[in-house]
Amino acid sequence: MTKNRDADSGNTGMRAMLARHGFRFKKQLGQNFLVDENVVKKIIAAADVGSCDGVFEIGPGAGAMTTKLADIARRVVAVEKDRGLMPILDERLADRNNVELIFADVLDLDLSKVWPAFVDCESVHVIANLPYYITTPILFFLLEAGVPIETMILMVQKEVADRLAAPPGGKDYGALTVSVQYRCDVEKVAHVSPGSFVPSPGVESTVVRLRVRRDPKVRVVDDGQFHRIVKAAFALRRKTILNALCAGLGMRKEEVAELLSQAEIVATRRGETLSLQEFADLANLFPGNP
């Protein structure tokens, strides 16, 4: 009941502010602004942002989260693609001198040039409300950017969250799961209903927390080789791991069968049953590794 009141109140206030500025939602950008104060609090709590920390926010929208983060963090850098939100964000953040707004597509940024803004911060947390169509590219962009990130608190479509947190053996477990769990500890934080947003999306959402590891969870000799094998293993999900790797890597069955045997992996298993450790063991045996 409280949650509904918080969402309804935020909904009314948000719509009034957007109407005053003549703002129109752009469907092509997947814009759904969070208005539920309870969910905002859960996200901030999950990030565990302290007064000495920095926050890199992707998609601040109308600034509902940004204003709260500015009250807690030492420094907030918010990246927004829609320049139509500039007057709204400028108004809401006018009295916050610890917030920097960047109007750009986050995928066009060089994060090594953004991160110096956090030079006096003990750690940096990423907080983002990600449209379904851009979730995976942004996730890998962040993981491969080479900048220090403590945690990532991401609002994603429920199905994406299920994939990120999936254990081996089920339909949700795939290449995305393995690649992310290789670098992060993944945890679902909260379920978010469509009514928590303006406008309400046609899907359920989930907040996930990714604790970025300083070292991968398993030892891998060659990152590139590891990811190639993971991708090949899931490219043909109905095939055995033997046939999938042969097709995906262009290798002879005899070669792949021998490597599977050395890794103590039964050749008739499917890729979705292999654990992170088994993928690492297999990758470290493939030709080309030192």
C-alpha positions as CSV (number, residue, x, y, z in Angstrom):
1,M,0.0,0.0,0.0
2,T,2.8,2.4,0.9
3,K,4.6,1.6,-2.2
4,N,1.6,2.4,-4.3
5,R,1.1,5.8,-2.6
6,D,4.8,6.6,-3.1
7,A,4.6,5.7,-6.8
8,D,1.3,7.6,-7.3
9,S,2.7,10.7,-5.6
10,G,5.9,10.6,-7.6
11,N,3.9,9.9,-10.8
12,T,1.8,13.0,-10.3
13,G,4.7,15.3,-9.5
14,M,6.9,14.0,-12.3
15,R,4.2,14.4,-14.9
16,A,3.5,18.0,-13.7
17,M,7.2,18.9,-14.0
18,L,7.6,17.3,-17.4
19,A,4.5,19.1,-18.7
20,R,5.7,22.4,-17.4
21,H,8.8,22.0,-19.5
22,G,7.0,20.7,-22.5
23,F,8.9,17.4,-22.4
24,R,7.7,14.5,-24.5
25,F,8.8,10.9,-24.0
26,K,10.8,9.4,-26.8
27,K,9.8,5.8,-27.3
28,Q,12.9,5.0,-29.4
29,L,15.1,5.8,-26.3
30,G,13.1,3.4,-24.1
31,Q,12.4,6.2,-21.6
32,N,10.6,5.0,-18.4
33,F,11.4,7.3,-15.5
34,L,11.4,5.8,-12.0
35,V,9.0,7.6,-9.7
36,D,8.6,5.2,-6.7
37,E,10.5,6.6,-3.7
38,N,10.7,3.2,-2.1
39,V,12.5,1.7,-5.1
40,V,14.9,4.7,-5.2
41,K,15.8,4.0,-1.6
42,K,16.4,0.3,-2.3
43,I,18.7,1.1,-5.1
44,I,20.7,3.6,-3.1
45,A,20.9,1.1,-0.2
46,A,22.1,-1.7,-2.5
47,A,24.9,0.5,-3.8
48,D,26.0,1.3,-0.3
49,V,27.2,4.7,-1.4
50,G,29.2,6.6,1.3
51,S,30.1,10.2,1.7
52,C,33.6,9.6,0.3
53,D,32.3,7.7,-2.8
54,G,31.6,8.6,-6.4
55,V,28.6,7.6,-8.5
56,F,28.4,7.3,-12.3
57,E,24.8,7.4,-13.2
58,I,23.6,6.3,-16.6
59,G,20.2,7.7,-17.7
60,P,19.2,10.1,-14.9
61,G,16.0,10.9,-16.7
62,A,14.3,13.7,-14.8
63,G,16.8,13.4,-11.9
64,A,14.7,11.6,-9.2
65,M,17.6,9.4,-8.3
66,T,20.3,12.0,-9.0
67,T,19.1,14.4,-6.4
68,K,19.2,11.7,-3.7
69,L,22.6,10.5,-4.7
70,A,24.0,14.1,-4.6
71,D,22.9,14.3,-1.0
72,I,25.0,11.3,-0.1
73,A,27.9,10.9,-2.5
74,R,31.0,13.1,-2.8
75,R,30.7,13.3,-6.5
76,V,28.0,12.3,-9.1
77,V,28.6,12.2,-12.8
78,A,25.3,11.6,-14.7
79,V,25.2,10.8,-18.4
80,E,22.0,11.4,-20.3
81,K,21.4,10.9,-24.0
82,D,18.3,13.0,-24.4
83,R,19.2,16.7,-24.5
84,G,15.6,17.5,-24.2
85,L,16.0,16.8,-20.5
86,M,18.7,19.5,-20.0
87,P,16.4,22.3,-18.7
88,I,14.7,19.8,-16.3
89,L,18.0,18.5,-14.9
90,D,19.5,21.9,-14.7
91,E,16.5,23.1,-12.6
92,R,16.5,20.1,-10.3
93,L,20.3,20.1,-9.8
94,A,20.8,23.9,-9.7
95,D,21.9,23.9,-6.0
96,R,24.0,20.7,-6.2
97,N,27.7,21.6,-6.8
98,N,28.9,18.0,-6.7
99,V,27.0,16.9,-9.8
100,E,28.4,16.9,-13.4
101,L,26.0,16.4,-16.3
102,I,27.2,14.9,-19.5
103,F,24.7,14.9,-22.5
104,A,25.9,12.1,-24.7
105,D,25.4,8.4,-25.6
106,V,27.4,6.6,-22.9
107,L,28.7,4.2,-25.5
108,D,30.5,7.1,-27.2
109,L,32.4,8.1,-24.1
110,D,36.0,7.3,-23.2
111,L,35.6,6.4,-19.5
112,S,39.3,6.8,-18.9
113,K,38.7,10.6,-19.5
114,V,35.6,10.6,-17.3
115,W,37.0,8.8,-14.3
116,P,39.4,11.6,-13.2
117,A,36.3,13.4,-11.9
118,F,36.4,10.8,-9.2
119,V,40.0,11.3,-8.2
120,D,39.2,12.2,-4.6
121,C,36.6,9.4,-4.2
122,E,37.4,6.2,-2.3
123,S,35.3,4.1,-4.7
124,V,33.0,4.5,-7.7
125,H,29.5,2.9,-8.1
126,V,27.5,2.7,-11.3
127,I,23.8,3.1,-11.1
128,A,21.7,2.8,-14.2
129,N,18.1,2.3,-15.5
130,L,18.8,0.4,-18.7
131,P,16.3,-0.1,-21.6
132,Y,16.2,-3.7,-22.7
133,Y,17.6,-3.1,-26.2
134,I,20.8,-1.6,-24.9
135,T,21.5,-3.5,-21.6
136,T,24.0,-6.0,-22.9
137,P,26.2,-3.5,-24.9
138,I,26.3,-1.1,-21.9
139,L,27.1,-3.9,-19.5
140,F,30.1,-5.1,-21.5
141,F,31.2,-1.5,-22.2
142,L,31.5,-0.9,-18.5
143,L,33.2,-4.2,-17.8
144,E,35.7,-3.7,-20.6
145,A,36.4,0.0,-20.0
146,G,39.4,-0.6,-17.8
147,V,38.2,1.8,-15.0
148,P,37.8,0.9,-11.4
149,I,34.2,0.1,-10.5
150,E,33.1,-1.1,-7.1
151,T,29.5,-2.1,-7.8
152,M,26.9,-1.8,-10.5
153,I,23.3,-1.4,-9.5
154,L,21.3,-1.9,-12.6
155,M,17.5,-1.7,-13.3
156,V,16.9,-4.2,-16.1
157,Q,14.1,-6.2,-17.5
158,K,13.2,-9.2,-15.3
159,E,14.2,-11.7,-18.0
160,V,17.7,-10.1,-18.3
161,A,18.1,-10.3,-14.5
162,D,17.2,-14.0,-14.6
163,R,19.9,-14.6,-17.1
164,L,22.5,-12.6,-15.2
165,A,21.9,-14.5,-12.0
166,A,21.2,-18.0,-13.4
167,P,22.9,-21.1,-12.2
168,P,24.1,-23.8,-14.7
169,G,21.6,-26.2,-16.1
170,G,18.6,-24.0,-16.9
171,K,17.2,-22.1,-19.9
172,D,18.3,-18.8,-18.5
173,Y,21.9,-19.8,-18.2
174,G,23.9,-18.7,-21.3
175,A,26.9,-16.9,-22.7
176,L,25.8,-13.6,-21.0
177,T,25.6,-15.4,-17.7
178,V,29.0,-16.9,-17.9
179,S,30.7,-13.8,-19.2
180,V,29.3,-11.6,-16.4
181,Q,29.7,-14.1,-13.6
182,Y,33.3,-14.5,-14.6
183,R,33.9,-10.8,-13.6
184,C,31.1,-10.2,-11.1
185,D,29.2,-11.6,-8.1
186,V,25.6,-11.2,-9.2
187,E,22.6,-10.7,-6.8
188,K,19.0,-9.8,-7.4
189,V,18.0,-6.9,-5.1
190,A,14.3,-6.1,-5.8
191,H,11.4,-6.7,-8.1
192,V,10.0,-3.5,-9.6
193,S,6.4,-3.4,-11.0
194,P,5.5,-1.3,-14.1
195,G,3.6,1.1,-11.9
196,S,6.8,2.4,-10.4
197,F,7.6,4.2,-13.7
198,V,6.3,7.0,-15.9
199,P,5.2,5.9,-18.4
200,S,4.6,2.4,-17.2
201,P,6.5,-0.1,-19.3
202,G,4.9,-3.3,-20.6
203,V,7.4,-5.5,-18.7
204,E,8.4,-6.4,-15.2
205,S,11.8,-5.1,-14.0
206,T,14.4,-6.2,-11.5
207,V,17.2,-4.4,-9.7
208,V,20.4,-6.4,-9.8
209,R,23.7,-5.7,-7.9
210,L,27.0,-6.7,-9.6
211,R,30.0,-6.6,-7.3
212,V,32.9,-6.2,-9.7
213,R,35.8,-8.5,-8.8
214,R,39.4,-7.2,-8.9
215,D,40.4,-10.6,-10.3
216,P,38.1,-13.0,-12.3
217,K,36.3,-15.7,-10.3
218,V,38.3,-18.4,-12.0
219,R,41.8,-18.5,-13.4
220,V,42.0,-18.1,-17.2
221,V,45.2,-18.1,-19.2
222,D,43.7,-16.2,-22.1
223,D,40.5,-14.1,-21.7
224,G,39.9,-14.0,-25.5
225,Q,40.1,-17.8,-25.7
226,F,37.8,-18.2,-22.8
227,H,35.1,-16.0,-24.3
228,R,35.4,-17.6,-27.7
229,I,34.7,-21.0,-26.2
230,V,31.8,-19.8,-24.1
231,K,30.3,-18.1,-27.2
232,A,30.7,-21.3,-29.3
233,A,29.3,-23.5,-26.5
234,F,26.0,-21.6,-26.5
235,A,25.7,-20.7,-30.2
236,L,24.0,-24.1,-30.8
237,R,22.2,-24.8,-27.6
238,R,20.6,-28.0,-28.7
239,K,23.9,-29.5,-29.7
240,T,26.2,-31.4,-27.5
241,I,29.3,-29.5,-26.2
242,L,31.4,-31.6,-28.6
243,N,29.4,-30.6,-31.7
244,A,28.9,-27.0,-30.6
245,L,32.6,-26.4,-30.1
246,C,33.5,-28.2,-33.4
247,A,31.0,-26.0,-35.3
248,G,31.9,-22.8,-33.5
249,L,35.6,-23.1,-33.5
250,G,36.2,-24.9,-36.8
251,M,38.0,-27.8,-35.2
252,R,38.0,-31.6,-35.9
253,K,35.9,-33.8,-33.5
254,E,38.9,-35.8,-32.6
255,E,40.7,-32.7,-31.3
256,V,37.8,-31.4,-29.4
257,A,37.0,-34.8,-27.9
258,E,40.5,-35.1,-26.6
259,L,40.4,-31.7,-25.0
260,L,37.1,-32.5,-23.4
261,S,38.5,-35.7,-22.0
262,Q,41.5,-33.9,-20.5
263,A,39.1,-31.5,-18.8
264,E,37.0,-34.4,-17.5
265,I,33.9,-33.1,-19.3
266,V,31.6,-35.7,-20.9
267,A,31.3,-34.9,-24.6
268,T,27.6,-35.5,-24.8
269,R,26.8,-32.8,-22.2
270,R,25.3,-29.5,-23.4
271,G,27.0,-26.2,-22.9
272,E,24.3,-25.0,-20.5
273,T,25.3,-27.6,-18.0
274,L,29.0,-26.5,-17.7
275,S,30.0,-24.5,-14.6
276,L,32.2,-21.4,-14.8
277,Q,35.1,-23.5,-13.5
278,E,34.6,-26.1,-16.2
279,F,34.6,-23.5,-18.9
280,A,37.9,-22.1,-17.5
281,D,39.5,-25.6,-17.3
282,L,38.5,-26.3,-20.9
283,A,39.7,-22.9,-22.2
284,N,43.1,-23.3,-20.5
285,L,43.7,-26.6,-22.5
286,F,43.0,-25.2,-26.0
287,P,45.8,-24.7,-28.5
288,G,47.4,-21.2,-28.4
289,N,47.6,-21.0,-24.6
290,P,51.1,-20.6,-23.2
